Amino acid sequence: MRQMPPLSQPGGPAAGRGYVLALFSGAMWGAGAVLLGAALKHQPLVAVDSLVLAPLVAAAVHDCFAMVWVTAVNIGTGHLRSTVMAWRTQSGLIISVAALLGGPLAMSAYVLAIAFAGAPYAVAVASVFPALGALLGHLVLGDRLSRVGWLGVCMAVGGAALASYEPASPASSYYALGLLCAFLAALGWAAEGVLASHCLNRLPSTVALNIRETVSALIFVVIVLPLFGATGLAHATVTSSAVWILAAASLLGAGSYLFFYRSLHLLGPARAMPANSTSVLWTICIVLLITREPPGWRLIVGSVVLVLGILLVAKDKPAGEAVVPEAFRGGCQ
């Protein structure tokens, strides 16, 4: 397995490419989210009398198609054999764990958060994942930020939360549980980014993503859907017209993840995740363009704060040499 170059220093040419890739990743994820929302308005998903089942099925079908797209890319580029071989390495095991945390577990927690606390609160709380990623990156990978960098991360998180938040109806009796689920989702996505960033020094992005999407799809199909009694709904969905919308959304999602993994390798989680969090803004802006509604003050102020935060992170200079814990010094074999 070829070894990829080390993380880029902030401000270098490769770092610039990393920020561009992270922004493209956010844009593609935002567009994919709009398509996912459109799929949920089609039969049979729209007729489901549950806040949980339809989004879980949509997420499962999305990851299954993403697995197909990424596998096709690896077949076309001659990396399929490398993907099979990588599964038997430490890298493959760690990416599999990352897939479990960032895929079915985080997505299931996110869907439950929406059901228990409402979408505005769930999205706002889950948007703290860049800050959690920066903290985990510091603790696990020694990916250090200066005080200015940490200020930028906090501003990016605050801006994303403000832009995505809308006042909701009175909280349900499961409100606290919903907030906990949203935080667990953010933690899962942050952990996935850190683990993937660690192994991308050894694995090509397409190989790592192929493992990620395959593990996520298998867990959804074998465990999550049967656990929630949603297997029948999933079968009905893949035989309906909604499947084409989900297929398009998964294509955008696979491309988004591919760019995200590359930006993780070039920048590290502390810098890539805040830039990737612009997906919140892309989603809202695309919806506003479709509905032709004027943007509210939360979106305008949140957007400005988010962009300024990303700029601070991009201008950040490391506070010192990275101190990588002993257990992670050997890399992913």
C-alpha positions as CSV (number, residue, x, y, z in Angstrom):
1,M,0.0,0.0,0.0
2,R,1.5,3.3,-1.0
3,Q,2.3,5.8,1.7
4,M,0.8,9.3,1.3
5,P,2.7,12.5,2.1
6,P,2.5,14.0,5.6
7,L,0.0,16.6,6.6
8,S,0.5,20.0,4.9
9,Q,1.7,23.0,7.0
10,P,-0.9,25.7,7.3
11,G,-0.5,28.3,4.6
12,G,1.3,26.0,2.1
13,P,0.0,25.2,-1.4
14,A,-1.3,21.8,-0.4
15,A,-3.1,23.4,2.5
16,G,-4.8,25.8,0.1
17,R,-6.0,22.8,-1.9
18,G,-7.2,21.2,1.3
19,Y,-9.4,24.2,2.2
20,V,-10.8,24.3,-1.4
21,L,-11.6,20.5,-1.2
22,A,-13.3,21.0,2.2
23,L,-15.5,23.8,0.9
24,F,-16.4,21.7,-2.2
25,S,-17.2,18.8,0.2
26,G,-19.5,21.1,2.2
27,A,-21.3,22.3,-1.0
28,M,-21.8,18.8,-2.3
29,W,-23.1,17.6,1.1
30,G,-25.5,20.5,1.3
31,A,-26.8,19.8,-2.2
32,G,-27.2,16.1,-1.3
33,A,-29.1,17.0,1.9
34,V,-31.6,19.0,-0.2
35,L,-32.1,15.9,-2.4
36,L,-32.5,13.7,0.6
37,G,-35.2,16.1,1.8
38,A,-36.9,15.8,-1.5
39,A,-36.8,12.0,-1.4
40,L,-38.5,12.1,2.0
41,K,-41.5,13.9,0.3
42,H,-42.0,11.0,-2.1
43,Q,-43.9,7.7,-1.7
44,P,-43.5,5.5,0.2
45,L,-41.4,7.5,2.6
46,V,-43.8,10.5,2.9
47,A,-46.6,8.2,4.0
48,V,-44.7,6.7,7.0
49,D,-46.3,7.7,10.3
50,S,-42.9,7.9,12.1
51,L,-40.3,10.6,12.5
52,V,-37.5,7.9,12.7
53,L,-38.2,5.2,10.1
54,A,-38.2,7.2,6.9
55,P,-34.9,9.1,7.6
56,L,-33.2,5.9,8.7
57,V,-34.3,4.1,5.5
58,A,-33.2,7.1,3.4
59,A,-29.8,7.1,5.1
60,A,-29.4,3.3,4.6
61,V,-30.3,3.5,0.9
62,H,-28.0,6.5,0.5
63,D,-25.0,4.7,2.0
64,C,-25.7,1.5,0.0
65,F,-25.6,3.5,-3.3
66,A,-22.5,5.4,-2.1
67,M,-20.8,2.1,-1.6
68,V,-21.7,1.2,-5.2
69,W,-20.4,4.5,-6.6
70,V,-17.1,4.4,-4.7
71,T,-16.6,0.7,-5.6
72,A,-17.1,1.6,-9.3
73,V,-14.4,4.3,-9.0
74,N,-12.0,1.9,-7.4
75,I,-12.7,-0.7,-10.2
76,G,-12.1,2.0,-12.8
77,T,-8.8,3.2,-11.2
78,G,-7.5,-0.3,-10.4
79,H,-7.8,0.1,-6.6
80,L,-10.3,-2.6,-5.9
81,R,-7.6,-5.2,-5.1
82,S,-5.9,-2.7,-2.8
83,T,-9.3,-2.1,-1.0
84,V,-9.7,-5.8,-0.4
85,M,-6.1,-6.1,0.9
86,A,-6.4,-3.0,3.1
87,W,-9.3,-4.6,5.0
88,R,-6.9,-7.0,6.6
89,T,-4.6,-4.3,7.9
90,Q,-4.7,-2.1,11.0
91,S,-5.7,0.8,8.7
92,G,-8.7,-1.2,7.5
93,L,-9.8,-2.0,11.0
94,I,-9.5,1.6,12.2
95,I,-11.4,2.9,9.1
96,S,-14.1,0.3,9.9
97,V,-14.4,1.6,13.4
98,A,-14.6,5.1,12.0
99,A,-17.4,4.0,9.7
100,L,-19.3,2.5,12.5
101,L,-19.0,5.7,14.6
102,G,-19.7,8.2,11.8
103,G,-22.2,6.2,9.8
104,P,-24.9,4.1,11.4
105,L,-24.3,5.2,15.1
106,A,-24.0,8.9,14.4
107,M,-26.8,9.0,11.8
108,S,-29.2,7.0,14.0
109,A,-28.5,9.3,16.9
110,Y,-29.0,12.3,14.7
111,V,-32.4,11.0,13.4
112,L,-33.5,10.2,17.0
113,A,-32.4,13.7,18.0
114,I,-34.6,15.2,15.3
115,A,-37.5,13.0,16.5
116,F,-37.1,13.8,20.2
117,A,-36.0,17.4,20.3
118,G,-37.0,18.8,16.8
119,A,-34.8,19.5,13.8
120,P,-33.7,23.1,14.8
121,Y,-32.3,22.0,18.1
122,A,-30.8,18.8,16.7
123,V,-29.0,20.6,13.8
124,A,-27.7,23.3,16.1
125,V,-26.3,20.9,18.7
126,A,-24.8,18.5,16.1
127,S,-23.0,21.4,14.5
128,V,-20.5,21.4,17.3
129,F,-18.7,18.5,15.7
130,P,-15.8,20.7,14.3
131,A,-14.9,21.8,17.9
132,L,-15.1,18.2,19.1
133,G,-13.0,17.1,16.1
134,A,-10.4,19.8,16.9
135,L,-10.3,18.7,20.5
136,L,-10.0,15.0,19.7
137,G,-7.4,15.8,17.0
138,H,-5.3,17.6,19.6
139,L,-5.6,14.8,22.2
140,V,-5.1,11.9,19.8
141,L,-3.0,13.2,16.9
142,G,-1.3,16.1,18.5
143,D,-2.9,18.4,15.9
144,R,-2.4,21.7,17.7
145,L,-4.0,25.0,17.2
146,S,-3.1,28.4,18.6
147,R,-5.5,30.5,20.6
148,V,-6.4,32.3,17.3
149,G,-7.2,28.9,15.8
150,W,-9.4,27.8,18.7
151,L,-11.2,31.1,18.5
152,G,-11.8,30.4,14.8
153,V,-13.2,26.9,15.5
154,C,-15.5,28.3,18.1
155,M,-16.7,31.0,15.8
156,A,-17.3,28.5,13.0
157,V,-19.3,26.3,15.3
158,G,-21.3,29.3,16.6
159,G,-22.0,30.6,13.2
160,A,-23.2,27.2,11.9
161,A,-25.4,26.8,14.9
162,L,-26.9,30.3,14.6
163,A,-27.5,30.0,10.8
164,S,-29.2,26.6,11.1
165,Y,-31.3,27.4,14.2
166,E,-35.0,28.3,13.9
167,P,-37.4,28.7,16.8
168,A,-39.4,25.5,17.3
169,S,-42.6,24.6,18.9
170,P,-42.6,23.8,22.7
171,A,-40.1,21.1,23.6
172,S,-41.4,17.5,23.9
173,S,-41.0,15.4,27.0
174,Y,-38.0,13.8,25.4
175,Y,-36.2,17.1,24.7
176,A,-33.2,16.4,27.0
177,L,-32.8,12.9,25.4
178,G,-32.9,14.5,22.0
179,L,-30.1,16.9,22.8
180,L,-28.0,14.0,24.2
181,C,-28.6,12.1,20.9
182,A,-27.5,15.2,18.9
183,F,-24.3,15.5,20.9
184,L,-23.6,11.8,20.4
185,A,-24.0,12.3,16.7
186,A,-21.6,15.2,16.7
187,L,-19.1,13.1,18.8
188,G,-19.4,10.2,16.3
189,W,-18.7,12.4,13.3
190,A,-15.8,14.1,15.1
191,A,-14.3,10.7,16.0
192,E,-14.7,9.4,12.5
193,G,-12.8,12.4,11.1
194,V,-9.9,12.0,13.6
195,L,-9.6,8.2,13.0
196,A,-9.8,8.6,9.2
197,S,-7.2,11.5,9.2
198,H,-4.8,9.2,11.1
199,C,-5.1,6.4,8.5
200,L,-5.1,8.5,5.4
201,N,-1.3,8.7,5.6
202,R,-1.3,5.1,4.6
203,L,-4.4,4.6,2.5
204,P,-5.5,6.3,-0.7
205,S,-8.7,8.3,-0.1
206,T,-10.8,6.1,-2.4
207,V,-9.7,2.9,-0.7
208,A,-10.5,4.3,2.8
209,L,-13.8,5.6,1.6
210,N,-14.7,2.3,0.0
211,I,-14.1,0.6,3.3
212,R,-16.1,3.3,5.1
213,E,-19.2,3.1,2.9
214,T,-19.2,-0.7,2.7
215,V,-19.1,-1.1,6.5
216,S,-21.7,1.6,7.0
217,A,-24.0,0.1,4.4
218,L,-23.7,-3.5,5.8
219,I,-24.4,-2.3,9.4
220,F,-27.5,-0.4,8.2
221,V,-28.8,-3.4,6.2
222,V,-27.9,-6.2,8.7
223,I,-28.5,-4.4,12.1
224,V,-30.1,-1.0,12.0
225,L,-33.0,-1.6,9.6
226,P,-34.1,-4.9,11.2
227,L,-33.7,-3.4,14.7
228,F,-36.1,-0.6,13.8
229,G,-38.4,-2.9,11.8
230,A,-37.7,-0.9,8.6
231,T,-36.6,-3.6,6.2
232,G,-40.0,-3.7,4.4
233,L,-40.0,0.0,4.0
234,A,-36.5,-0.1,2.6
235,H,-37.6,-2.7,0.0
236,A,-40.6,-0.6,-0.9
237,T,-38.3,2.5,-1.3
238,V,-35.8,0.9,-3.7
239,T,-38.6,-0.3,-5.9
240,S,-40.2,3.2,-6.1
241,S,-39.4,6.4,-8.0
242,A,-37.8,7.9,-4.9
243,V,-34.8,5.6,-5.4
244,W,-33.5,7.7,-8.3
245,I,-33.5,10.8,-6.0
246,L,-31.6,8.9,-3.3
247,A,-29.2,7.6,-6.0
248,A,-28.4,11.1,-7.0
249,A,-28.1,12.2,-3.4
250,S,-25.7,9.4,-2.7
251,L,-23.5,10.4,-5.7
252,L,-23.2,13.8,-4.2
253,G,-22.6,12.3,-0.8
254,A,-19.9,10.0,-2.1
255,G,-18.1,12.9,-3.8
256,S,-18.5,15.0,-0.7
257,Y,-16.9,12.3,1.5
258,L,-14.1,11.8,-1.0
259,F,-13.2,15.5,-0.9
260,F,-13.6,15.5,2.9
261,Y,-11.2,12.6,3.3
262,R,-8.6,14.3,1.0
263,S,-9.0,17.6,3.0
264,L,-8.5,15.6,6.3
265,H,-5.3,14.3,4.9
266,L,-4.0,17.7,3.7
267,L,-5.2,19.7,6.7
268,G,-5.9,17.5,9.7
269,P,-9.3,17.4,11.5
270,A,-8.9,20.6,13.4
271,R,-8.7,22.6,10.2
272,A,-10.7,20.5,7.7
273,M,-13.9,20.1,9.8
274,P,-14.7,23.9,10.3
275,A,-14.4,24.4,6.6
276,N,-16.5,21.4,5.9
277,S,-19.2,22.7,8.3
278,T,-20.2,25.2,5.6
279,S,-22.5,22.4,4.4
280,V,-25.1,24.0,6.8
281,L,-25.0,27.2,4.8
282,W,-25.0,25.5,1.4
283,T,-28.1,23.5,2.4
284,I,-30.0,26.6,3.6
285,C,-28.9,28.7,0.6
286,I,-30.0,26.1,-1.9
287,V,-33.4,25.8,-0.2
288,L,-33.8,29.6,-0.2
289,L,-33.0,29.7,-4.0
290,I,-35.6,27.0,-4.6
291,T,-38.3,28.7,-2.4
292,R,-37.2,32.2,-3.3
293,E,-37.6,33.3,0.3
294,P,-35.5,36.2,1.6
295,P,-32.7,35.1,4.1
296,G,-33.4,35.8,7.7
297,W,-31.0,37.6,10.0
298,R,-29.8,34.4,11.6
299,L,-28.6,33.1,8.3
300,I,-26.8,36.4,7.4
301,V,-25.1,36.8,10.8
302,G,-24.4,33.1,11.2
303,S,-22.8,33.0,7.7
304,V,-20.5,36.0,8.4
305,V,-19.4,34.5,11.8
306,L,-18.8,31.1,10.2
307,V,-16.7,32.5,7.3
308,L,-14.7,34.7,9.7
309,G,-14.1,31.7,11.9
310,I,-12.8,29.6,8.9
311,L,-10.5,32.4,7.9
312,L,-9.0,32.5,11.4
313,V,-8.5,28.8,11.3
314,A,-6.9,29.0,7.9
315,K,-4.5,31.8,9.1
316,D,-3.7,29.9,12.3
317,K,-0.1,29.0,13.0
318,P,0.6,25.8,15.0
319,A,1.2,26.5,18.7
320,G,4.2,24.1,18.7
321,E,5.3,20.7,17.4
322,A,2.7,18.0,17.4
323,V,3.1,15.5,20.2
324,V,1.5,12.3,18.9
325,P,0.6,9.7,21.6
326,E,2.8,6.6,21.6
327,A,0.0,4.4,20.5
328,F,-0.4,6.3,17.3
329,R,3.3,6.9,16.3
330,G,3.6,3.8,14.2
331,G,1.0,4.8,11.7
332,C,-1.5,2.6,10.1
333,Q,-0.1,-0.6,8.6
